[in-house]
Amino acid sequence: MSGKRRRSHGEGSVFKYRDGFAAVLEIGWGEVKRSRKWVYGKTEREVLDRLVDLCTVTPPSRSVRL
């Protein structure tokens, strides 16, 4: 696992999924449940690129639940 690092909070996660890879990014909390964005691709690099684009377009909200 050299060269790999853990992703920080709010950066999403990337994993193998069916015939390729998937990434999920938590956007924040709605009224009752979490809001997430999913990204799919054939290669891990493709999914990481899409995830970076998604992070720049929709930054995660830091809403506080009371």
One Martini backbone bead per residue (centre of mass of N, CA, C, O) as a GRO file, in nm:
protein
   66
    1MET     BB    1   0.051   0.066   0.013
    2SER     BB    2   0.224   0.244  -0.133
    3GLY     BB    3   0.110   0.583  -0.199
    4LYS     BB    4  -0.120   0.564   0.000
    5ARG     BB    5  -0.401   0.736   0.140
    6ARG     BB    6  -0.603   0.882   0.342
    7ARG     BB    7  -0.904   1.017   0.356
    8SER     BB    8  -1.058   1.283   0.438
    9HIS     BB    9  -1.290   1.461   0.556
   10GLY     BB   10  -1.503   1.519   0.273
   11GLU     BB   11  -1.361   1.334   0.020
   12GLY     BB   12  -1.455   1.058   0.025
   13SER     BB   13  -1.497   0.740  -0.163
   14VAL     BB   14  -1.314   0.454  -0.299
   15PHE     BB   15  -1.435   0.164  -0.494
   16LYS     BB   16  -1.523  -0.138  -0.577
   17TYR     BB   17  -1.773  -0.189  -0.854
   18ARG     BB   18  -1.839  -0.441  -1.010
   19ASP     BB   19  -1.681  -0.350  -1.322
   20GLY     BB   20  -1.549  -0.121  -1.129
   21PHE     BB   21  -1.595   0.199  -0.998
   22ALA     BB   22  -1.658   0.396  -0.693
   23ALA     BB   23  -1.805   0.704  -0.559
   24VAL     BB   24  -1.855   0.888  -0.247
   25LEU     BB   25  -2.032   1.194  -0.146
   26GLU     BB   26  -2.093   1.393   0.122
   27ILE     BB   27  -2.297   1.676   0.143
   28GLY     BB   28  -2.525   1.621   0.375
   29TRP     BB   29  -2.813   1.730   0.544
   30GLY     BB   30  -3.128   1.691   0.565
   31GLU     BB   31  -3.404   1.639   0.735
   32VAL     BB   32  -3.326   1.310   0.783
   33LYS     BB   33  -3.100   1.255   0.564
   34ARG     BB   34  -2.848   1.191   0.373
   35SER     BB   35  -2.642   1.344   0.123
   36ARG     BB   36  -2.547   1.187  -0.190
   37LYS     BB   37  -2.280   1.129  -0.425
   38TRP     BB   38  -2.238   0.944  -0.726
   39VAL     BB   39  -1.959   0.767  -0.889
   40TYR     BB   40  -1.870   0.622  -1.208
   41GLY     BB   41  -1.628   0.367  -1.340
   42LYS     BB   42  -1.375   0.173  -1.487
   43THR     BB   43  -1.163   0.348  -1.336
   44GLU     BB   44  -1.002   0.493  -1.077
   45ARG     BB   45  -0.905   0.752  -1.218
   46GLU     BB   46  -1.182   0.839  -1.329
   47VAL     BB   47  -1.320   0.865  -1.051
   48LEU     BB   48  -1.124   1.069  -0.924
   49ASP     BB   49  -1.175   1.295  -1.129
   50ARG     BB   50  -1.481   1.319  -1.074
   51LEU     BB   51  -1.454   1.378  -0.769
   52VAL     BB   52  -1.299   1.642  -0.794
   53ASP     BB   53  -1.518   1.788  -0.955
   54LEU     BB   54  -1.738   1.755  -0.737
   55CYS     BB   55  -1.588   1.908  -0.505
   56THR     BB   56  -1.582   2.188  -0.659
   57VAL     BB   57  -1.896   2.217  -0.700
   58THR     BB   58  -1.975   2.047  -0.414
   59PRO     BB   59  -1.945   2.137  -0.117
   60PRO     BB   60  -1.952   2.044   0.191
   61SER     BB   61  -2.161   2.059   0.448
   62ARG     BB   62  -2.176   2.200   0.801
   63SER     BB   63  -2.417   2.084   0.940
   64VAL     BB   64  -2.620   2.103   1.231
   65ARG     BB   65  -2.747   1.885   1.462
   66LEU     BB   66  -3.026   1.906   1.711
   0.00000   0.00000   0.00000
